Every structure is written in C-alpha cells, then in structure tokens.
Amino acid sequence: MIRHKYWIAFVLLGSLLAGCSASDEAGESDGSPSGVVSKGDLTLSYGVDKLTENRHIYDNDKVDSVTSFYVTITDDNLTSEHPLTWSKLNSIQYPVDNTDDKKVNVLVQEGDESGIISSVGKLGYGEDHANAEISLRGKSSLNSNQKSYKIKLFDDAGVWRNQTSINLLKHEFDFTRVRNRLSFDYFKMIPNMTSYHMQFVHLYVKDLTSGAKAPAFTDYGLYEQIEQPNKRFLRSHGLDPNGQLYKAENFEFYRYPEKLKKADDPAYNKDLFETVISVEGNNDHEKLLQMLDEMNNLSLDFDEVFDRHFDRDNYLTWMASNILMDNIDTITQNFLLYSPQNGNKFYFIPWDYDGGWGFNEFDHTGKPGEARAPWMRGISNYWETTLASRFFKNPDNVKQLEDKVDELRKIITPAQTKSFLDSYRSTVYPYVSKQPDLTYLPGKLSQYDQELDRIAGLSEVNAELFKKQLQLPMPFFMGEVAHQGSTFTFHWDASYDLQGDDLTYHFMVAKEPAFAHPIEERKNEKSSTVLLEGLGKGRYFWKVVAQDSQGNVMPSFDIYEDTEGMKNYGVREFYVD
C-alpha cells in the first residue's frame, strides 16, 4: 500500500480546537429518535464478554456545578535541577518541545468563588509547599493562547475524587466549550461503552516565578476536568485494573515490527513503542502483538481474526457514535484499547471529542468546501487503517454498522442533545461571555445560542450523510512518480467500492494544482498505473479521482496545500530535473 501523511495534518487542524465485569443497569431507549432519553429509563443486561462499567459512579456528577482550583506556582521551581518558570512553560507551542521535564511544582488548593476553602477534606488543606506538579497537555492545543494542563498530585497529597491526575481542558478552539462534555454525557447512556467523571472548573493561578513583588491570583477562566484513563480509572469503573490499556498516538493497526516489541525483548524501547500507542495499563504486550500479527496476515479469514480479538458490538458502537457525533479525528488517535488481563478481546474506549459535532463546518464558516476532505465522513474516513479497510470489505459488516447507527439514533437524538446543551448553557455562558475566555472565543458571542441550536440537530444530519457516503468509492494513496529515461510511471493504490460497482480513474497532470489547464488528461482509466513520455524539466502536479459506474467520485487521500492555505484534494506535486 502507498501511504502518506499529508492529509493527517488537515485532520489535526480540524481538531483544533474506558472491560469486563459484573452486569450493570443502564440501557436503550424505547422512544422515537426525537425523544429525550432518561438514564433511569435505560435497562441493559450485559453478557460477561461485554464492556460493562459501574455506572452508579456517575450518580453524583452534576452539570451545573463549578469547582474552583487555586494553583500557586511555587518559587522552588527557580532553584530546581531544571529551573523553569510558569511563563516559559506556557510559551511551548509544539509537541517536540513539550518533553517530560517540562513541568513545574505547584500548590493546588480547592476553593470556591470567595477564595481557598480551609477545611479538612479539601485538597491542599493546611499545605504550605508544593503538593503536585503541572505540565501542558494535548498536541494541537499547545498552539493555543489558553493552554490545557495536567496536574499530578504527589503521593502524600492524597487524592481528589479518587483521582491523582487532574486534567484541565480549555477547549479554546471549541466556540461552545461543551462539545467534549456533550459527547461523554452521551457515552454514559450508550451500551457497551464507557465514559468519564467530568467537572467544570474555575481556575486561578498565582505565579511566584514571575519576579513580581506581591503576585495575586489571576483568573484563568473556565476549564473542563476529565478523568485520566489509567489503572485507577479501570478500578473505579468496575473494570480490571490489571488489564491492558493502551492509548492510540499514531496507530493504524499495522504491525510496526521495529517499534512494537514485547517488554522483555532486549530491543524494546518504551519511548519508541509509545510513538505508536502509549501504555496506560499492564506492561504485557503479547496480546496486542498477537492481534496485530493476525490482523496483518492476509492469509487468515479476517472476520474470524476480528471476532477472536475484538467485541463486534463494542467496535460498531464506537464507530456509530463517532459517525453520529461527527468526531472525525478518531482514525489513528483519540481512542483507547482495553483488555481484561484474563480475557482475549480488546474493547474501544473513547477519548477527546471537542472536534466533533460539526466543529469543522464552524471553523470554516463561509467556506464549506474547505471544511473537510471528501472522505472525512463515515467508513471512508477510516479506510486508511488495516482494521476498517479489511472489516468493511464484508458487506454484512457494513449492514451491521448501518443498523447500529439506526439503533443509536434512538439515544443520540436532537431533543436529548438540546436538553444537554440547555443544561450546560447556564453554567458555561457566564464564563465565555467575560474575560479571560471572551478574548479568545473563536466566534461572535451573539452567535453562541445559534451554534448550540445548530449542534442540536446534527446527529440526524450526520446519520443521513453517512448513508449517502456509503455510495462513494473509498479513498486511496498515490505513489511517488518514477522515471527511467524519458518514461514516467504514475501509480496509485486501487480504490474500493462497497457496492461492488465497477471503478475507473480520472488521471490528470498540470502545471498548477487547480488543473484549470491540464497538459495530460485520461478518463475512464481501468488500470492504477499510467506511463507518460517526454515531460520537460519543471514543476508539475498530478491528480487521480476514482469513479464508480453510478457516477460517484472520490479523490485520493493526498492533499496539496498552496501558499494561500487552499487545500487541493487528491493532488501531489513532482519535479522533473
């Protein structure tokens, strides 16, 4: 397969902006797609091979409460082995610079709007020195003006709500600041899936590394706290704390033999391993590697491999949820894989949904053609991965996904979404409508309610667009242009049609990426290779679009972005020297 990463940058830009245990009561709605589902109305009976969390842990979660944290950046950071100021930490903009040593000691204290609460049982009570360390979190969010943070409590600091890691997410690129919360409140209602404890947080920071004589607490605005998926998370959710838990970093379900090795292999390198998938649980990787070996063995029946290593309903539920919530940045990241220690199957656990619910269209208001590439919806969005491209070549599996989307439409409804959004607004709006959050709000405050209204109806829109997308050919990758003598060879991977329609290709070469005046054009090509003779020296562009017998078209995964930021889909450049 020909593979490139040009298109992934676009996916990441669009983003700017966890189990087997005893049965638990939750469930499915009997209502119509337009009805509001009550968690009390949901009744499920999971089998022992389903992802079953203890959903009573959410009983005390409230959408209308805000916890205040007072974080003091202690002055011992100036004299530590690696001195670092709060200002210097917050100047980091790129993941390559956000190394493990980039963190500062802090004193974290719980309070309310009137100040720090000095009472037994509150985090930081009676403390005079640092009780935690804080670092920046996220990848694309590092480039934001308002950073997101991860606080790790020291061992002697105790726990906060049974957590030792406190993630504080700003979601600066999300105009509403609630897309993530909306998604995980839904996951609390969806069968064979997990969610997280979440809490709105008002953050205040006092910086003793600034050099100011009498620094005061500065208002950092509203944050969202979300539970950290780790062994403690597994235990508190009624899952197996001794199980395997991996977080996808750049994971396409290939074997990656040079990076993914057993922990007892002399050549094992944890840092290299975690460039693909990070380890959050058990360090025994044999189960993961066996799954990948079999998944990438083309001589094995894929459905047998899949059902041996995955729970079919859990995967379909995860896929259908992504489709209805429109979270397209879940191809190679933003999900976890969990497997109980004595189980054989992996389960998908969701993570990071602030780029869902029509985020791309809001981010490209007035330029709908630039909001997403043609393949960024439904099955085609995942076609690059081994798992999706092999699984959905079986028409029965496509039908099962269609059925799962229809099933979840009874839970993820416009009325339920509106109910959630209404419940958040009274808490969130007072913060986003004032400083400091108002300064960096990526939209006019007067349009806030309009955006909430738009989001409310998107699940039905997404369901219908998913069905239409099934008719399109699948995307593919274009290769490097090869030449020998005066002959130039253009090759690309074959597209695929879920309905089995015949496919042909539209091939073009031009001197500019818009192809207004192609110098070579071939329609109805049946081969995935074209030979050209006698191209003169210079810079060229080439483009390939697949077309089925019904006239549906799909460009390649490749993207060429010009100096004006215009994205040209299905285009690569090459030079003739």
N, C-alpha and C positions, 0 to 999 in steps of 0.2 A: 504493500500500500504506500502511496505517495502521501506524505504528511508534512504540513507546515503549520506555523503558529501565528501567521499574520492576523487571522481572524480572531484569535483569542484576545488580542488587545482590545478589539471592539466589544467583545463580550464583557471584559473587565470594565471598560468605560461605561457600559450600560449599567454596571453595578454600582458605580459611584453613587456614588451615593455614599435513652437516647436511643436480647431479652426474653427470656422465657421464665415464667414464674406462675404462681397460683392465679386462678381466674379472678377477674375484677369486673365490677359492674360499670359499664359505660354503654354506648350503643349507637344504633342507627335510627334515623327519623322515619316515621311512617307518613310524614306530611308531604305536601307538594313542594316543588322546587322553590316556590315563592314564600314558604312559611318560615317562621323563626323556630329554630330547634332549641329546646331546653336541655341542658345536660342532665337534668333529672329525668327526662323522658327517654334517654338513651339506655338501652339494655343490651348487653352483649354477653355471650358465653364463649370465651376463647378456648381453643384446644391447647394442649400442652406445647404444641410446636408453633404457637403464635407469639408475636411480640406483645407482652402483657405487662403493663406497668401499673403500679398502685396509684390510681387517680384520685384517691382521697387526699393525697399530698397537696392538691390544688384547692382544697376546701376553703382555705383562708386567704387565697390570692384575691386581691381587690384591685379593680381598675381605677378607682377614684382616690387612691391614697398616694401620697408622695413622702418618701423618706429623705431627710436631709443628712448629707455627709459633710463633715468639716475636715478637710485634709490639710495638714501642715507639712510643708517640705522642710525637713529638719536641716539645720546648719552643719551637721556632721558630714553631709554629702560634699562639703568643700574640702574636707581633710581626709576623705576615704582613699583607698588604694587607687581607685579610678575616679578622681573628682569629676563631678557632673552637676551642673545647675539645672533648675527647672526650665529656664529659658532655652538652654542648649538642648535639653531632651525634646522639647516641643518644636525645635527647629528641624527635626528629622522629617524628611519628606519621602524617602524611598526605602523599600524593604531591605535593600542591600546594606543600608546604613543602620537599620534597626536591629543590631546584634544583641546577643544575650546579656552583654554587660551594660547595655543602655537602660538603666533603671536607677531610681533614687529612693532613699529611705523616706518614709512618711509616718506621721502620726495620724491615724484615722479615728475619728470620733463621730458617734451618732448624735443627731440632734433634731431640732425642728426649726421652724422659721424664726423663732426668737433667739436661737443660739444652741450651743452644745448642751446636751442633757447630762447632768452629772448625777447619775443614779445607778445603782447596782444592776447589772444585767445589760446595760447599754455598751456597745462596742467602744473601746477606748476609755472607759470609766477609770479615773484615778491614774491614768498614764501620763508620764512626763516626757518619755522618749519614744523613738520610732517603734511602731508595732507592726509595720508592714513595709513592703516595697511596691513601687508603682512603675509601670512601663507602658509604652504605647502599644496598642493592639490594632489589628487589621492590616491590610495591604494597600488597596486603593485609597482607603480613608486616611492614610498617612499624608496624603497630598491636600487634605482639607485644612481650613483655618481653625476649626474647632476639632480637636483630637478626641479619639476614644481611648480609654485606659483599661488596664488590667491591674488590680490590686491583689497582691498575695500576702495574706496575713502570716506573721511569724508564728512559730509553734506555740509560744507562750501567750499569744494574743487571744487564743481561743477560736471560736467560730462565730460567724454571723449567719443566722438562719440555717445552721448546719452546713455552711459553706466556708471554705478557706480561701477561695479565689472569688473576687468580686469584679465582674466585667461591667464596665460603664460605657455604654454605646451612645454616641451623639447623633448618628444618622443625619449628618449635616446636609447630605445631598438629597435626602427624602423631605420634600416640602411639608408633608403631613406629620412626620416624625413617628408614625404609628404603623407603617406597613409591616414591620417585623412583629410587633405586638399582635396585630390582627391575625397574622399567619399562625402564630403559636397558640393563640387562644382557640383558633380552629383545630389545631392539632390535638388539643385537649379533648376534642369531641370526636375525632376520627379514629375508627377501629384500626388495630394492628399498627399503631404508630405511637410515638412518644412526643412529649413536649417538655417545657422547662418552666421552673419558677421564674417569674418576671416581676419587676418592681420599678415604678417611676422614681427617680432620684433627683433631688435638687443639690447640686454640688457647689461647695465653697472651697476655695483654695487660698492658703496663706503661705507665701514663699519666703523662707528665711535664707535662701541662697541668692536673693536679688541684690543684696547690698543696701537695701533701704533701712533707715534707722528704726522705724516702728511700723513694719508691714501689717496690714489688716487683711481680713478675709475678703477675697474677691469673688463675686458672683459669677459662676461658670454656666449657669442656666440649667436646663432640664436634660437629664440623661435617662437612658433605659438600662436597668440592671438585668442581666440574664445569667442564669445558672451555667457554670462551667461543666461541660461533659467530661467526666473523669471517673475514677473508681468510686469516689464519694457519691457522685451523681447516680451511678448504677445502683449502689446500695440503697440510697434514699428512694429510688423509684421502684424498688422491688425487683430489680434485675440482678444479674450475677456480677458482683464486684471483682471476681476472679476471672471474668471472661476477657476475650479480646475486644478491644475498642480502638478503632483507627479513624483518623480524620483525614479526608482526602485533601491533598495540597495541589497536586497536578497529576491526577490519577485517571487514566483512560482504560484501565483494566487490561493493559498489556503486561507482559511478564517482567520487563525491566531486569534482566539477569545480573547486570553489573551493579545495580543499586539495591535490589531487594534480595536479601540473603537471611538465613537463619542467624539468630543472635549468637549461637556458639560457633559460627563459621569464622575462621581466622581472618577472613577478608571482610567481615561485617563492619560497616561504618554507619553508625546511627544517624549522623548528620546527613549522609548521602541518602540513606533509607528515607529520611523524613522530608527530602525534597519532593518525594512522590506521595507518601502517605505517612502521617505522623502517628506515633504510638501513644495512646492515651490509657491503655489498659495492660493486660497480660503481655509479657515480652516473648511468648512462644509464637513464632511466626509460621510454624509448619502448616497450619490450617490455611492461612492466607496464600502461601506459596503453592500449596497443592491445588487450591481453587484456581489460581491464575495459570498453573501448568495445564490443567484440564480445559479451561476456558479457551486457551490459545492453541489447543491441539485440534486441528481441523479434521482429524480422522474420527473424532468422537461425536456421537449424537449430541447436539447442543442442548436440546430440551432435557435430556437425561442428566447432563452435566449441571444445567441450571437448577433443576429440582433437587439435585444432590447437595448443592451448596447454598441455595437461596430459598427463602419462603416466597412463593409466587404471589400470594395476595399482598404481602408487605411491599414487594417491588412495584406491583401495579398500583397500589395505594399511593406510594411515594411519587410515581410518575404522574398519576392522575391529579394529585394535589398540586404538583408543580405546574401542570397544564392549566388548571382552574385558577391558581393564584398567579400564573404568568411569571414564575421565577425562572428565567432562562439561564441564569448563571449557576447552574447546578450540573454542569456537564462533567467537569474534572475536579470540582471543589464544592465547598458548601454542603457537604453531607458527611455522615459518619457511617462506618460499618461496625456492627456489634455481633458478637457470637458468644453464647454462654460457654464456659470452659469445657463442659462435658457434652456440648451439642455439636452438630456438624454444619449447621446453617448460619449464614450471615444475614443480618437484618439492616435495612437502611434506616438511619435516624436523620431527620432534617436539621439544617443549620443555616442561619443567615438569610433572611427573606426581605431585607429592606430594598432590594432591587426588583421586587415583584409588583403585582397589582398595577400594571400599566406605567411603571416608572419610566421606561424608555420613551413612551409617547409624550409624557410630561416634559422630559428632559429635552425633547426635540419639538416643542410646540411650534407649529407653523411650518415644520419640515418633516411631514410624516414619512416621506420616502427614506429619510436618514435615521429613523428611529431604531430600525433593526434590519439585519440582513434577511433576505427572503426565506432562509432556512431556520430562522430563530423562532420556531414555534413547533410544538408537538414533537413527534418522533424524529423528524429531520434535525431538530436541534441537538439530539444526542447521537446522531448517526456516526460521528467520528469514533465513538467508543466501541470496543470489542463487544461489550455486553449488549448494548442496544442494537447494534447492526446485525448481530447474529440472532438475538432473541426475536426481533420483529420481522425477520425474514420468514417466519412461520405465520401464515395468515390467521391461524387460530389465536395466536398471542396478540395480534393486532385487535381482533374482535374482543378479546378479554379486556384490553385496555379501554376500548370504546365503552364496554359495559361498566367498567369501573368508574369512568368519568361520569356516566349517567347515574351511577349509584351515589357518588359523592356530591352530585348536584342536588341531592335531597338534604345534604348537610350544609354545603357551602352555597348559600342562597343570597340573592340581593337583599332580602328582608333581614336575614341574620347578619350580613355584613353591615348593613345600615345600623342595626341595633348595636353592634360592637363599636362602630365609629362614633355613634351618638354618645356612647358611654365614655369614650376617650376624650371627646372634644372639651368637655367641661374641665378636665384636668390639664390637658395639653395646651389649649389655645391661650390661656393666660400667660404662659411662658413664652410661646413663639411670637406673641404679639408685643413683647417688650425686650429690652436689652438683657443679656447679650445675644440671645438667639435671633432676634429680629434682624440684626445686622447681616447675618449670613443666611437668612432664609432664601432659598432659591426660587422665589416667586413673589408675586404681589400678595400682601396679606389679604387684600379684598377678594382674592380668588380662592382662599383657603376652603371655604364651605363648598364652592363649586368643585374643587378637586375631590373632596370627600364624597360628594354626590356621584361623581364620575366613577370612583373606585367601587361604590356600592353595586353597580350593575355589571362590573367587569367579568364576574365568573360565568355568566350566561354568554356574554360576548366571546370569551375565551373558549368555551365549550364548542360553540358553533364554528369558530375559526379553526379549531383543532380538527374538526370533521372535514372541513374544506382542504386543510393542509395535507390530509391523507392522500388526496388525489394527485399530489405533485410528486415528481421524481425525487429521489434522495440526492443530496449534495455529495461531492466527491472532491478529490485533491488533484491539482495539476502538478506535473513534474518539472524538472529543470530541462531547459532546451539544450539538446545535444547536437553537436555538428561534427561532421567528418568531411573534410574537403569543402565542397560547396553545398553539401546536403545538410539540411537542418531537420532534426527529428523532434516533433512535439508529441508528448504522450501524457495521458491522464488516466486516473482510475475510472473504472466503469461506474456509472450511476446504477440505481436500482429502482424498480417500480413496484410498490406494494400490491398493485392490482395485476401485475404481470403484463402490463401493456408493453408493446414494442417501443424501444428507445432509439433515438438518433441524436446527433450532436450538431450544434451550430458553432463553427470554428472561425475565428477572425484574427487577423494581425493588422496593427495600425501603428502610426507614429505618435498617437495621443490616446490617453486612456478612455476617452468618451466614445471612440470608434465612430466619429462622425464621417470619416473618410477612410474606410479600411482599404489596405493595399492588397489584402488577400482575404477572401471570404468563401467558406464552403458550408453549405447547408445540407441537412439530411445525411451527415456522415454516420455510418454504422460502426466504423472502427474507432478505437480510442487512441489511434496514432495517425499523425499526418506528417508527410515528408514534403519539405519545400526546398527549392533550388535557388541559389544565387541571390540571397539577401545581401545588400550592400552594407558597408560599415554604418554604425549608428545605434541609436536607442530605439527600442521597439516595445510594443505591448501586445499581449495575446490574450484571448478570451475564449472560454468554452461554456456553452449553455446546453444542458440536456433537455430534450423534449420528448414527451410520450405521444402515442398515437391519438390521444384526445386533445392535443394542443397545449397541455400543461407543461410549464417550463421551470427549470431550476439551474442557477449558475453553480459554479464550483465554490468550495469553501474559501478560496483565495480572495484576498482583498488588497487592492492597491489604493492607498490614501495619498492624495496630491498635496501640494504645499498650502492649499487653501482649506485643507481638512475635509475635502469631499471624498467620500468612500465610493470606490468603483468595485462592484461585486463581480466575482468570477474572473478577475483580471490579474495578470502578472506582467512584470517588465523583464526585458532581457537586452543584452548588448551584443552587437557584432563588432569585433575588433579588427 
